[in-house]
Amino acid sequence: MFGLKYDWRPIIILFIAVGCFCQLRAQHLARDLDRQNYTAQSNIRLNPALKWKFKTEGRLFSSPVVWKDIVFVGSCDSNLYALNKTSGNILWKYKTTGEIRSTVALDGGKVYFLSTDGYLYALDAQTGRKLWQFSTDGEKSYDIWDYFLSSPAVADGVVYFGSGDHHVYAVDAKSGKLVWKFLTGGIVHAAPTLTQERVFIGSFDGYFYCLKKDGTLHWKFKTVGERYFPKGEIQFHAAVADSTVYFGARDFNVYALNAANGSGFWVYHQPGSWTSVPSIFDDKLVVTMSDSYSILVLNRMDGVKIVEPKVPLNTFSSATIVSNEAFFGTLDGVIYRLDIKNGGVVPIFQTESSKKNRQLFINDENVLRADLQQKYEDDITRLFADYLQMGSIFSTIWIDENRLYFSSADGAIYALE
């Protein structure tokens, strides 16, 4: 951020790793419940071309999900869209009374999502017919960088999600009736990460919670905090593998905790930058970063940095991994491909909005223009609002066979092939 100077050095704090956690289950209908963001081998072209584009009437912060032949994505125009995955033609849309900044979950032919109107919705995935809606105590936003709502996860007939009313909820997937709710000390817009027995989720109060499936607290962990962000707010979801849960926070740290009891394995400090979303590839952790304009690849056993390639701007999406490559978008409206082993990063697609407006912010050397600080007079809020002119990509990419699906702040859903 402008005006902030940091002279800290990266530190690694090691703890003794003990125990083994329960076997994880995958939710093949949508994203994995463990949030690892790993996709099986796919034949993706070196330079995929646009297959189709569908334009909505609002900005897009949620990520597309593919189920059977349908792509689901929510828009800030208040609609959930169901599109044919091959043609991009609209199959149906459902209108709420708020913005949809939540990525859907699918289970049993039903699609679940949240809206800023404070409701959790359940629709028939084939027809868009509303089955039920559940009212929380209301939504609210933490700040302008709180781009997302919580995205639900479904397991064993229960829908789990967080809310701006400070609660974590469990709702019966069939009836829409409350099973339980758990109060935290802050807004909960992270998505829950599930194992067989536990619900893992962070809050803007700076605590990371491990809940039992009956809604009682198993353990909680307080982030360290930092001078400018003393709460150490947790904005994004965690990833779980084996005995370890990984997550990032606004206190510039990536944490690895014992999933069984919340004790620390290690923490990696990234000076001056929020750490966003972890993805797992074999023995490596791929973490998208905000203000350091980089992608971090760590050894997930001890937190030692392997590579840290640079990108031009902040990244708020998680990386989707195929084999030894990671795909992600940044605020400059460009999709990048990362070779996880050697750290090479190459752009593979640019939105039309980025082609038109990127030069307003990024120069020919692929770095931020030197005149931006004077132009915006340290008004970070206005600068980040204007970044969206580039068709910023907050979406996590969905990969289906040889096709990539993502959404953009320019209001469009893209399919590349």
Number of C-alpha atoms within 10 A of each C-alpha: 12 11 6 7 9 8 7 10 9 14 15 16 14 16 15 11 17 14 13 13 18 15 11 15 13 15 17 11 15 20 21 20 26 24 24 25 22 19 18 10 13 13 12 16 12 11 13 15 14 15 15 16 17 16 15 19 13 19 24 32 31 30 26 29 25 22 21 9 11 21 23 25 27 33 30 22 18 23 22 25 22 27 21 16 20 13 12 19 15 14 14 17 18 15 15 17 13 18 24 29 25 30 29 28 25 25 20 12 11 21 23 24 27 30 26 23 17 21 21 23 20 26 19 16 20 16 13 19 14 14 14 17 18 16 13 18 11 14 20 17 16 14 8 11 12 14 17 21 31 29 26 27 29 24 16 9 14 20 25 26 27 29 29 23 20 23 22 29 21 25 20 17 22 14 14 19 15 16 15 16 19 15 15 20 13 20 28 32 33 25 29 31 25 28 21 16 13 21 24 25 29 33 29 25 20 25 22 23 22 26 20 16 18 14 18 12 14 16 16 17 16 15 22 18 17 15 8 11 15 14 19 25 27 29 32 29 26 28 26 26 21 13 18 24 24 26 26 31 30 27 26 26 27 25 23 29 21 23 26 18 15 19 18 19 23 23 24 22 21 20 19 21 21 28 32 27 27 32 24 23 22 11 10 21 24 26 26 27 29 24 16 23 19 20 26 22 25 22 16 21 15 19 23 19 16 15 18 20 16 15 21 19 25 24 30 27 26 28 30 23 27 18 14 13 17 23 23 25 31 27 26 28 28 26 20 18 22 21 16 24 12 12 18 14 18 16 16 15 18 18 21 14 19 22 14 12 18 25 15 15 21 17 13 8 8 13 13 17 14 11 10 15 15 9 10 13 12 14 13 14 12 12 16 14 11 14 20 21 20 27 29 32 29 26 26 24 28 25 26 18 13 13 21 20 24 27 31 30 25 24 20 20 27 20 25 19 18
